[in-house]
Amino acid sequence: MKQIIALGGGGFSMEPENPLLDRYILHQSGKTNPKICFLATASGDSDNYISRFYHFFEKQDCQPSHLSLFNPPTRDLESFLLEKDIIYVGGGNTKNLLVLWRAWGLDTILKKAWEQGIVLAGISAGSICWFEEGVTDSYGDGLAPLKCLGFLKGSNCPHYDGESERRPSYQNLIATNSITPGYAADDGVAIHFVDQEISHIVSSRPNAKAYKVNFDTEMTEMELETKFLGTL
C-alpha cells in the first residue's frame, strides 16, 4: 500500500498545541513505535525547525530522526531512509527542495520508499512536492506554478484559507491553463492518498476543508468531505 499524506497547513510547526494531524500521521504506519524521519530541506535544514520537530515527536510513541543534506548522517542515504516507517517533509522553498533532492538522488530514493509502503507526509512544500505541479511562493514575489515529482496526479495548493492570495491565484492559474486542475487544502487539513486515490481527508480545525478545483467552461470548486479529528 502506497501512502502520501499532504497537509495544507497545521501540524507541529504551525499549531504546536494541536497534535491531531501529527498523531494521525503516526497512526497510519500501523506500528506501535514507528520510526519517523524529518526532512527540513525546504527550509535549508533550519536548526530551529528541526528542534521543533524533536520537541513534539520525542513526546509521542515513535522514534524520531532527521536527515540533513547540509550535514549528512551517512553517505548511504538510501539505507538510512528505507529503514524508516514515515518520512515527514517540512515547509519552505519547494524549488530549492526539488533541486537539492535531485542532486542528491533523493527523488529516486523517496519514490522507492513510497513504493515499499513507507508513509510519505509533509506540509506546504512537503505537500506540493508529491504532485505533478504545485502553487509555490518559491520565486519570491507572487505565486507561480512549479513542476514537481509527480507521484500524485494533478496539482496542489496548500494554505488555501491561510494566505489571502492562494485561492484567487490557484483558480486563475487553472482557468488560464497555467497549471493542471487539482486539490486545495486549508490550513489544518490533511489529504490522505492511498495508491494515488484519496482515502480520507482529515482536519485539526472544525471548519477547515479540502477542495477539488477545476475549470471546464467555468471555475468549479467542489468541497470534499472532511472529517474533524477532534471533538466539538
Accessible surface in RSA format (square Angstrom, percent):
REM  Atomic radii and reference values for relative SASA: ProtOr
REM  Chains: A
REM  Algorithm: Lee & Richards
REM  Probe-radius: 1.40
REM  Slices: 20
REM RES _ NUM      All-atoms   Total-Side   Main-Chain    Non-polar    All polar
REM                ABS   REL    ABS   REL    ABS   REL    ABS   REL    ABS   REL
RES MET A   1   144.54  74.9  90.54  59.9  54.00 128.6  70.06  59.6  74.48  98.7
RES LYS A   2    55.93  27.3  55.38  34.0   0.54   1.3  22.56  20.3  33.37  35.5
RES GLN A   3     8.48   4.7   8.48   6.2   0.00   0.0   0.00   0.0   8.48   6.4
RES ILE A   4     0.57   0.3   0.17   0.1   0.41   1.0   0.17   0.1   0.41   1.1
RES ILE A   5     0.00   0.0   0.00   0.0   0.00   0.0   0.00   0.0   0.00   0.0
RES ALA A   6     0.75   0.7   0.32   0.5   0.42   1.0   0.32   0.5   0.42   1.1
RES LEU A   7     0.00   0.0   0.00   0.0   0.00   0.0   0.00   0.0   0.00   0.0
RES GLY A   8     0.44   0.5   0.00   N/A   0.44   0.5   0.33   0.9   0.10   0.2
RES GLY A   9     0.00   0.0   0.00   N/A   0.00   0.0   0.00   0.0   0.00   0.0
RES GLY A  10     0.17   0.2   0.00   N/A   0.17   0.2   0.00   0.0   0.17   0.4
RES GLY A  11     0.29   0.4   0.00   N/A   0.29   0.4   0.29   0.8   0.00   0.0
RES PHE A  12     4.31   2.2   1.05   0.7   3.25   8.5   2.04   1.2   2.27   6.5
RES SER A  13    24.13  20.4   8.37  11.2  15.76  36.3   5.42  11.5  18.71  26.2
RES MET A  14    80.62  41.7  50.34  33.3  30.28  72.1  52.56  44.7  28.05  37.2
RES GLU A  15    22.94  13.2  17.77  13.4   5.17  12.3  18.62  36.0   4.32   3.5
RES PRO A  16    80.95  59.0  66.88  61.0  14.07  51.2  67.19  55.5  13.76  85.5
RES GLU A  17   163.27  93.7 136.12 103.0  27.15  64.7  68.29 132.1  94.98  77.5
RES ASN A  18    35.79  24.7  32.49  31.4   3.30   7.9  15.25  36.7  20.54  19.9
RES PRO A  19    30.85  22.5  30.65  27.9   0.20   0.7  30.85  25.5   0.00   0.0
RES LEU A  20    49.91  27.8  47.09  33.7   2.81   7.1  47.55  33.4   2.36   6.3
RES LEU A  21     0.34   0.2   0.24   0.2   0.10   0.2   0.24   0.2   0.10   0.3
RES ASP A  22     0.34   0.2   0.23   0.2   0.10   0.2   0.02   0.0   0.32   0.3
RES ARG A  23   126.84  53.3 121.67  62.0   5.16  12.3  41.95  57.3  84.89  51.4
RES TYR A  24    31.73  14.8  25.34  14.4   6.39  16.6  29.30  22.0   2.43   3.0
RES ILE A  25     0.30   0.2   0.30   0.2   0.00   0.0   0.30   0.2   0.00   0.0
RES LEU A  26    15.23   8.5  14.08  10.1   1.15   2.9  14.08   9.9   1.15   3.1
RES HIS A  27   140.48  76.8 127.44  88.6  13.04  33.3  82.57  85.1  57.91  67.4
RES GLN A  28    36.87  20.6  25.09  18.3  11.78  28.0   2.84   6.1  34.03  25.8
RES SER A  29    23.47  19.8   0.65   0.9  22.82  52.6   3.36   7.2  20.11  28.2
RES GLY A  30    70.64  87.1   0.00   N/A  70.64  87.1  38.10 104.6  32.53  72.9
RES LYS A  31   115.71  56.4 100.82  61.9  14.90  35.5  72.38  65.1  43.33  46.2
RES THR A  32   131.43  93.5 110.99 112.5  20.44  48.7  89.90 120.8  41.52  62.8
RES ASN A  33    72.08  49.7  63.83  61.7   8.25  19.9  24.26  58.4  47.82  46.2
RES PRO A  34     2.42   1.8   2.36   2.2   0.06   0.2   2.42   2.0   0.00   0.0
RES LYS A  35    72.82  35.5  72.82  44.7   0.00   0.0  34.47  31.0  38.35  40.8
RES ILE A  36     0.02   0.0   0.00   0.0   0.02   0.0   0.00   0.0   0.02   0.1
RES CYS A  37     0.00   0.0   0.00   0.0   0.00   0.0   0.00   0.0   0.00   0.0
RES PHE A  38     0.25   0.1   0.00   0.0   0.25   0.7   0.00   0.0   0.25   0.7
RES LEU A  39     0.31   0.2   0.31   0.2   0.00   0.0   0.31   0.2   0.00   0.0
RES ALA A  40     0.81   0.7   0.25   0.4   0.56   1.3   0.25   0.4   0.56   1.5
RES THR A  41     2.11   1.5   0.29   0.3   1.82   4.3   0.00   0.0   2.11   3.2
RES ALA A  42     7.02   6.5   0.00   0.0   7.02  16.0   0.00   0.0   7.02  18.6
RES SER A  43    40.05  33.8  12.78  17.1  27.27  62.8  22.57  48.1  17.48  24.5
RES GLY A  44    41.98  51.8   0.00   N/A  41.98  51.8  21.29  58.4  20.69  46.3
RES ASP A  45    11.94   8.4   3.41   3.4   8.53  20.2   3.25   7.6   8.69   8.7
RES SER A  46    36.06  30.5  26.53  35.4   9.53  22.0  23.70  50.5  12.36  17.3
RES ASP A  47   117.69  82.4 109.87 109.4   7.82  18.5  36.95  87.0  80.74  80.5
RES ASN A  48    95.93  66.2  88.39  85.4   7.54  18.1  32.96  79.3  62.97  60.9
RES TYR A  49    16.30   7.6  16.30   9.3   0.00   0.0  12.61   9.5   3.69   4.6
RES ILE A  50    16.89   9.6  16.89  12.6   0.00   0.0  16.89  12.2   0.00   0.0
RES SER A  51    67.13  56.7  58.59  78.2   8.54  19.7  32.96  70.2  34.17  47.9
RES ARG A  52    97.13  40.8  93.74  47.8   3.40   8.1  50.38  68.9  46.75  28.3
RES PHE A  53     0.00   0.0   0.00   0.0   0.00   0.0   0.00   0.0   0.00   0.0
RES TYR A  54    49.18  23.0  49.18  28.0   0.00   0.0  38.80  29.2  10.38  12.8
RES HIS A  55   118.19  64.6 110.22  76.6   7.98  20.4  75.78  78.1  42.41  49.4
RES PHE A  56    18.73   9.4  16.82  10.4   1.91   5.0  18.73  11.4   0.00   0.0
RES PHE A  57     0.00   0.0   0.00   0.0   0.00   0.0   0.00   0.0   0.00   0.0
RES GLU A  58   116.67  67.0  86.60  65.5  30.07  71.6  26.81  51.9  89.86  73.4
RES LYS A  59   145.40  70.9 108.24  66.4  37.16  88.5  85.71  77.1  59.69  63.6
RES GLN A  60    28.93  16.2  16.06  11.7  12.86  30.6   3.58   7.6  25.34  19.2
RES ASP A  61   116.60  81.7 105.63 105.1  10.97  25.9  24.55  57.8  92.05  91.8
RES CYS A  62    14.08  10.7   0.00   0.0  14.08  33.1   0.00   0.0  14.08  15.2
RES GLN A  63    80.68  45.1  74.66  54.6   6.02  14.3  30.58  65.1  50.10  38.0
RES PRO A  64    34.01  24.8  15.48  14.1  18.53  67.4  15.48  12.8  18.53 115.2
RES SER A  65    24.07  20.3  23.12  30.9   0.94   2.2  23.55  50.1   0.52   0.7
RES HIS A  66    59.55  32.5  52.52  36.5   7.03  18.0  34.33  35.4  25.22  29.3
RES LEU A  67     1.03   0.6   0.28   0.2   0.75   1.9   0.28   0.2   0.75   2.0
RES SER A  68     8.88   7.5   7.90  10.5   0.98   2.3   4.87  10.4   4.02   5.6
RES LEU A  69     8.64   4.8   1.32   0.9   7.32  18.4   1.42   1.0   7.22  19.4
RES PHE A  70   130.25  65.2  95.73  59.3  34.52  89.8 100.41  60.9  29.84  85.4
RES ASN A  71   117.84  81.3 109.21 105.5   8.63  20.8  21.77  52.4  96.06  92.9
RES PRO A  72    54.48  39.7  34.93  31.8  19.55  71.1  34.93  28.8  19.55 121.5
RES PRO A  73    71.81  52.3  28.19  25.7  43.62 158.6  40.26  33.2  31.56 196.1
RES THR A  74    49.76  35.4  35.88  36.4  13.88  33.1  31.49  42.3  18.28  27.6
RES ARG A  75   243.80 102.4 209.49 106.8  34.31  81.7  88.50 121.0 155.30  94.1
RES ASP A  76    73.02  51.1  66.37  66.1   6.65  15.7  34.20  80.5  38.82  38.7
RES LEU A  77     9.87   5.5   8.03   5.7   1.84   4.6   8.03   5.6   1.84   4.9
RES GLU A  78    61.41  35.3  60.21  45.6   1.20   2.9  16.56  32.0  44.85  36.6
RES SER A  79    63.00  53.2  52.92  70.6  10.08  23.2  33.72  71.8  29.28  41.0
RES PHE A  80    41.30  20.7  34.44  21.3   6.85  17.8  40.65  24.6   0.64   1.8
RES LEU A  81     0.00   0.0   0.00   0.0   0.00   0.0   0.00   0.0   0.00   0.0
RES LEU A  82    39.29  21.9  21.97  15.7  17.32  43.5  22.42  15.7  16.87  45.4
RES GLU A  83    79.12  45.4  62.54  47.3  16.58  39.5  51.51  99.6  27.61  22.5
RES LYS A  84    17.89   8.7  12.77   7.8   5.12  12.2   0.06   0.1  17.82  19.0
RES ASP A  85    24.50  17.2  19.37  19.3   5.13  12.1   5.09  12.0  19.41  19.4
RES ILE A  86     0.00   0.0   0.00   0.0   0.00   0.0   0.00   0.0   0.00   0.0
RES ILE A  87     0.00   0.0   0.00   0.0   0.00   0.0   0.00   0.0   0.00   0.0
RES TYR A  88     0.70   0.3   0.70   0.4   0.00   0.0   0.00   0.0   0.70   0.9
RES VAL A  89     0.00   0.0   0.00   0.0   0.00   0.0   0.00   0.0   0.00   0.0
RES GLY A  90     0.01   0.0   0.00   N/A   0.01   0.0   0.01   0.0   0.00   0.0
RES GLY A  91    10.71  13.2   0.00   N/A  10.71  13.2   9.75  26.8   0.96   2.1
RES GLY A  92    41.56  51.2   0.00   N/A  41.56  51.2  26.35  72.3  15.21  34.1
RES ASN A  93    40.43  27.9  36.48  35.2   3.95   9.5  15.44  37.2  24.98  24.1
RES THR A  94     1.88   1.3   1.88   1.9   0.00   0.0   0.00   0.0   1.88   2.8
RES LYS A  95    82.97  40.5  82.97  50.9   0.00   0.0  37.10  33.4  45.87  48.9
RES ASN A  96    77.06  53.1  76.18  73.6   0.88   2.1  12.94  31.1  64.12  62.0
RES LEU A  97     0.00   0.0   0.00   0.0   0.00   0.0   0.00   0.0   0.00   0.0
RES LEU A  98     3.17   1.8   3.16   2.3   0.01   0.0   3.17   2.2   0.00   0.0
RES VAL A  99    84.34  55.5  79.12  71.6   5.22  12.6  82.81  72.0   1.53   4.2
RES LEU A 100    46.69  26.0  46.69  33.4   0.00   0.0  46.69  32.8   0.00   0.0
RES TRP A 101     0.00   0.0   0.00   0.0   0.00   0.0   0.00   0.0   0.00   0.0
RES ARG A 102   114.52  48.1  95.78  48.8  18.74  44.6  43.96  60.1  70.56  42.8
RES ALA A 103    83.95  77.2  38.94  60.1  45.01 102.4  51.01  71.8  32.95  87.3
RES TRP A 104   104.87  42.1  83.11  40.2  21.76  51.1  77.44  41.3  27.43  44.5
RES GLY A 105    25.54  31.5   0.00   N/A  25.54  31.5  23.59  64.7   1.95   4.4
RES LEU A 106     0.11   0.1   0.11   0.1   0.00   0.0   0.11   0.1   0.00   0.0
RES ASP A 107    35.76  25.0  33.31  33.2   2.44   5.8   5.59  13.2  30.17  30.1
RES THR A 108    88.87  63.2  83.02  84.2   5.85  13.9  61.06  82.0  27.81  42.0
RES ILE A 109    14.66   8.3  14.45  10.8   0.21   0.5  14.66  10.6   0.00   0.0
RES LEU A 110     0.00   0.0   0.00   0.0   0.00   0.0   0.00   0.0   0.00   0.0
RES LYS A 111    95.85  46.8  95.85  58.8   0.00   0.0  38.47  34.6  57.38  61.1
RES LYS A 112    76.28  37.2  74.99  46.0   1.30   3.1  40.65  36.6  35.63  38.0
RES ALA A 113     0.00   0.0   0.00   0.0   0.00   0.0   0.00   0.0   0.00   0.0
RES TRP A 114     7.11   2.9   7.11   3.4   0.00   0.0   5.83   3.1   1.28   2.1
RES GLU A 115    97.73  56.1  71.63  54.2  26.10  62.1  22.29  43.1  75.44  61.6
RES GLN A 116   108.86  60.9  71.68  52.4  37.18  88.5  37.44  79.7  71.41  54.2
RES GLY A 117    29.28  36.1   0.00   N/A  29.28  36.1  12.01  33.0  17.27  38.7
RES ILE A 118    12.25   7.0  10.70   8.0   1.55   3.7  12.20   8.8   0.06   0.2
RES VAL A 119     1.34   0.9   1.34   1.2   0.00   0.0   1.34   1.2   0.00   0.0
RES LEU A 120     0.00   0.0   0.00   0.0   0.00   0.0   0.00   0.0   0.00   0.0
RES ALA A 121     0.00   0.0   0.00   0.0   0.00   0.0   0.00   0.0   0.00   0.0
RES GLY A 122     0.00   0.0   0.00   N/A   0.00   0.0   0.00   0.0   0.00   0.0
RES ILE A 123     4.85   2.8   4.85   3.6   0.00   0.0   4.85   3.5   0.00   0.0
RES SER A 124    17.47  14.8  17.47  23.3   0.00   0.0   5.30  11.3  12.17  17.1
RES ALA A 125     0.91   0.8   0.22   0.3   0.69   1.6   0.42   0.6   0.49   1.3
RES GLY A 126     0.00   0.0   0.00   N/A   0.00   0.0   0.00   0.0   0.00   0.0
RES SER A 127     1.08   0.9   1.08   1.4   0.00   0.0   0.00   0.0   1.08   1.5
RES ILE A 128     3.15   1.8   3.15   2.3   0.00   0.0   3.15   2.3   0.00   0.0
RES CYS A 129     0.00   0.0   0.00   0.0   0.00   0.0   0.00   0.0   0.00   0.0
RES TRP A 130     0.00   0.0   0.00   0.0   0.00   0.0   0.00   0.0   0.00   0.0
RES PHE A 131     0.00   0.0   0.00   0.0   0.00   0.0   0.00   0.0   0.00   0.0
RES GLU A 132    69.88  40.1  64.92  49.1   4.96  11.8  19.95  38.6  49.93  40.8
RES GLU A 133    10.34   5.9  10.34   7.8   0.00   0.0   1.65   3.2   8.69   7.1
RES GLY A 134     0.00   0.0   0.00   N/A   0.00   0.0   0.00   0.0   0.00   0.0
RES VAL A 135     0.00   0.0   0.00   0.0   0.00   0.0   0.00   0.0   0.00   0.0
RES THR A 136     1.92   1.4   0.76   0.8   1.16   2.8   0.90   1.2   1.02   1.5
RES ASP A 137    69.20  48.5  59.97  59.7   9.23  21.8  14.54  34.2  54.67  54.5
RES SER A 138    16.83  14.2   0.00   0.0  16.83  38.8   1.52   3.2  15.31  21.5
RES TYR A 139   120.54  56.3  85.79  48.8  34.75  90.4  78.84  59.2  41.70  51.4
RES GLY A 140    52.44  64.7   0.00   N/A  52.44  64.7  39.08 107.2  13.36  29.9
RES ASP A 141   152.77 107.0 117.40 116.8  35.37  83.6  44.88 105.6 107.89 107.6
RES GLY A 142    47.32  58.4   0.00   N/A  47.32  58.4  37.75 103.6   9.58  21.4
RES LEU A 143    37.72  21.0  11.58   8.3  26.15  65.7  11.63   8.2  26.09  70.2
RES ALA A 144    28.60  26.3  28.25  43.6   0.35   0.8  28.60  40.3   0.00   0.0
RES PRO A 145    44.92  32.7  33.63  30.7  11.29  41.0  33.72  27.8  11.20  69.6
RES LEU A 146    12.74   7.1   9.30   6.7   3.44   8.6  12.51   8.8   0.23   0.6
RES LYS A 147   145.87  71.2 141.10  86.6   4.77  11.4 100.94  90.9  44.94  47.9
RES CYS A 148    13.09   9.9   0.00   0.0  13.09  30.8   0.00   0.0  13.09  14.1
RES LEU A 149    31.18  17.4   5.49   3.9  25.69  64.6   7.20   5.1  23.98  64.5
RES GLY A 150    32.97  40.7   0.00   N/A  32.97  40.7   9.61  26.4  23.37  52.3
RES PHE A 151    10.62   5.3   7.65   4.7   2.97   7.7  10.62   6.4   0.00   0.0
RES LEU A 152     1.37   0.8   1.37   1.0   0.00   0.0   1.37   1.0   0.00   0.0
RES LYS A 153   148.41  72.4 141.46  86.8   6.95  16.6  96.96  87.3  51.45  54.8
RES GLY A 154    13.24  16.3   0.00   N/A  13.24  16.3  12.03  33.0   1.21   2.7
RES SER A 155     0.00   0.0   0.00   0.0   0.00   0.0   0.00   0.0   0.00   0.0
RES ASN A 156     0.96   0.7   0.96   0.9   0.00   0.0   0.00   0.0   0.96   0.9
RES CYS A 157     0.00   0.0   0.00   0.0   0.00   0.0   0.00   0.0   0.00   0.0
RES PRO A 158     0.01   0.0   0.01   0.0   0.00   0.0   0.01   0.0   0.00   0.0
RES HIS A 159    17.19   9.4  17.19  12.0   0.00   0.0   8.86   9.1   8.34   9.7
RES TYR A 160     2.90   1.4   0.00   0.0   2.90   7.5   0.00   0.0   2.90   3.6
RES ASP A 161    80.66  56.5  46.12  45.9  34.54  81.7  24.88  58.6  55.78  55.6
RES GLY A 162    43.67  53.9   0.00   N/A  43.67  53.9  12.14  33.3  31.53  70.6
RES GLU A 163    70.93  40.7  64.36  48.7   6.57  15.6  36.46  70.5  34.47  28.1
RES SER A 164   103.10  87.1  70.15  93.6  32.95  75.9  58.70 125.0  44.40  62.2
RES GLU A 165   108.80  62.5 108.06  81.8   0.75   1.8  47.52  91.9  61.28  50.0
RES ARG A 166     5.39   2.3   5.39   2.7   0.00   0.0   0.05   0.1   5.34   3.2
RES ARG A 167    78.82  33.1  78.76  40.1   0.06   0.2  37.51  51.3  41.31  25.0
RES PRO A 168    72.66  53.0  61.74  56.3  10.92  39.7  68.85  56.8   3.81  23.7
RES SER A 169    25.19  21.3  18.40  24.6   6.79  15.7  11.04  23.5  14.15  19.8
RES TYR A 170     0.00   0.0   0.00   0.0   0.00   0.0   0.00   0.0   0.00   0.0
RES GLN A 171    41.82  23.4  41.40  30.3   0.42   1.0   7.61  16.2  34.22  26.0
RES ASN A 172    87.82  60.6  82.66  79.9   5.17  12.4  20.90  50.3  66.92  64.7
RES LEU A 173    21.45  11.9  21.45  15.3   0.00   0.0  21.45  15.1   0.00   0.0
RES ILE A 174     3.96   2.3   1.08   0.8   2.88   6.9   1.08   0.8   2.88   7.8
RES ALA A 175    36.67  33.7  21.71  33.5  14.96  34.0  21.71  30.6  14.96  39.6
RES THR A 176    79.68  56.7  53.68  54.4  26.00  62.0  59.32  79.7  20.36  30.8
RES ASN A 177   141.69  97.7 111.74 108.0  29.95  72.1  27.05  65.1 114.64 110.8
RES SER A 178    52.38  44.3  29.96  40.0  22.41  51.6  18.46  39.3  33.92  47.5
RES ILE A 179     8.12   4.6   0.00   0.0   8.12  19.6   4.67   3.4   3.44   9.3
RES THR A 180    56.46  40.2  52.95  53.7   3.51   8.4  56.02  75.2   0.44   0.7
RES PRO A 181    58.22  42.4  53.72  49.0   4.50  16.4  53.96  44.5   4.26  26.5
RES GLY A 182     4.91   6.1   0.00   N/A   4.91   6.1   4.47  12.3   0.44   1.0
RES TYR A 183    39.77  18.6  39.77  22.6   0.00   0.0  12.11   9.1  27.66  34.1
RES ALA A 184     0.00   0.0   0.00   0.0   0.00   0.0   0.00   0.0   0.00   0.0
RES ALA A 185     1.41   1.3   1.41   2.2   0.00   0.0   1.41   2.0   0.00   0.0
RES ASP A 186     6.20   4.3   6.20   6.2   0.00   0.0   0.00   0.0   6.20   6.2
RES ASP A 187    10.42   7.3  10.33  10.3   0.09   0.2   0.44   1.0   9.98   9.9
RES GLY A 188     0.00   0.0   0.00   N/A   0.00   0.0   0.00   0.0   0.00   0.0
RES VAL A 189     0.00   0.0   0.00   0.0   0.00   0.0   0.00   0.0   0.00   0.0
RES ALA A 190     0.31   0.3   0.31   0.5   0.00   0.0   0.31   0.4   0.00   0.0
RES ILE A 191     0.20   0.1   0.20   0.1   0.00   0.0   0.20   0.1   0.00   0.0
RES HIS A 192     4.79   2.6   4.79   3.3   0.00   0.0   4.79   4.9   0.00   0.0
RES PHE A 193     5.56   2.8   5.30   3.3   0.25   0.7   5.30   3.2   0.25   0.7
RES VAL A 194    32.18  21.2  27.81  25.2   4.38  10.5  27.81  24.2   4.38  11.9
RES ASP A 195    73.08  51.2  63.17  62.9   9.91  23.4  26.59  62.6  46.50  46.4
RES GLN A 196    68.12  38.1  53.77  39.3  14.35  34.2   6.48  13.8  61.64  46.8
RES GLU A 197   125.54  72.1 124.16  93.9   1.38   3.3  48.69  94.2  76.86  62.7
RES ILE A 198    59.69  34.0  31.67  23.6  28.02  67.5  31.67  22.8  28.02  76.0
RES SER A 199    49.71  42.0  18.55  24.8  31.15  71.8  12.52  26.7  37.18  52.1
RES HIS A 200   102.32  55.9  96.50  67.1   5.82  14.9  72.02  74.2  30.31  35.3
RES ILE A 201    11.71   6.7   5.50   4.1   6.22  15.0   5.50   4.0   6.22  16.9
RES VAL A 202     3.06   2.0   3.06   2.8   0.00   0.0   3.06   2.7   0.00   0.0
RES SER A 203     1.04   0.9   1.04   1.4   0.00   0.0   0.00   0.0   1.04   1.5
RES SER A 204     4.48   3.8   0.00   0.0   4.48  10.3   0.00   0.0   4.48   6.3
RES ARG A 205    79.00  33.2  78.51  40.0   0.49   1.2  35.30  48.2  43.70  26.5
RES PRO A 206    68.13  49.7  52.45  47.8  15.67  57.0  52.69  43.5  15.43  95.9
RES ASN A 207   131.22  90.5 115.87 112.0  15.35  37.0  34.18  82.3  97.04  93.8
RES ALA A 208     6.25   5.7   1.62   2.5   4.63  10.5   4.06   5.7   2.19   5.8
RES LYS A 209    54.74  26.7  54.74  33.6   0.00   0.0  21.03  18.9  33.71  35.9
RES ALA A 210     0.00   0.0   0.00   0.0   0.00   0.0   0.00   0.0   0.00   0.0
RES TYR A 211    23.93  11.2  23.93  13.6   0.00   0.0   6.24   4.7  17.69  21.8
RES LYS A 212    89.05  43.4  87.55  53.7   1.50   3.6  34.54  31.1  54.51  58.1
RES VAL A 213     0.11   0.1   0.00   0.0   0.11   0.3   0.00   0.0   0.11   0.3
RES ASN A 214    58.50  40.3  58.50  56.5   0.00   0.0   6.05  14.6  52.45  50.7
RES PHE A 215    80.01  40.0  60.06  37.2  19.94  51.9  60.06  36.4  19.94  57.1
RES ASP A 216   117.02  82.0  98.27  97.8  18.74  44.3  27.03  63.6  89.99  89.7
RES THR A 217   127.23  90.5  97.87  99.2  29.36  70.0  79.02 106.1  48.21  72.9
RES GLU A 218   115.28  66.2 112.81  85.3   2.47   5.9  34.17  66.1  81.12  66.2
RES MET A 219    54.22  28.1  31.31  20.7  22.91  54.6  31.31  26.6  22.91  30.4
RES THR A 220    64.03  45.5  60.00  60.8   4.03   9.6  54.35  73.0   9.68  14.6
RES GLU A 221    63.54  36.5  33.37  25.2  30.17  71.8  12.07  23.4  51.47  42.0
RES MET A 222   107.54  55.7 101.34  67.1   6.20  14.8  66.47  56.5  41.07  54.4
RES GLU A 223   103.00  59.1  80.23  60.7  22.77  54.2  23.04  44.6  79.95  65.3
RES LEU A 224    25.63  14.3  23.00  16.5   2.63   6.6  25.03  17.6   0.60   1.6
RES GLU A 225   165.54  95.0 139.05 105.2  26.49  63.1  62.97 121.8 102.57  83.7
RES THR A 226    19.16  13.6   0.77   0.8  18.38  43.8   0.77   1.0  18.38  27.8
RES LYS A 227   138.25  67.4 132.04  81.0   6.21  14.8  83.08  74.8  55.17  58.8
RES PHE A 228    46.99  23.5  32.35  20.0  14.65  38.1  32.35  19.6  14.65  41.9
RES LEU A 229    48.28  26.9  21.85  15.6  26.43  66.4  23.30  16.4  24.98  67.2
RES GLY A 230    24.09  29.7   0.00   N/A  24.09  29.7  10.98  30.1  13.11  29.4
RES THR A 231   135.92  96.7 107.66 109.1  28.26  67.4  80.32 107.9  55.60  84.1
RES LEU A 232   181.55 101.1 110.97  79.4  70.58 177.4 140.31  98.5  41.24 111.0
END  Absolute sums over single chains surface
CHAIN  1 A    10305.5       8065.1       2240.3       5168.2       5137.3
END  Absolute sums over all chains
TOTAL         10305.5       8065.1       2240.3       5168.2       5137.3
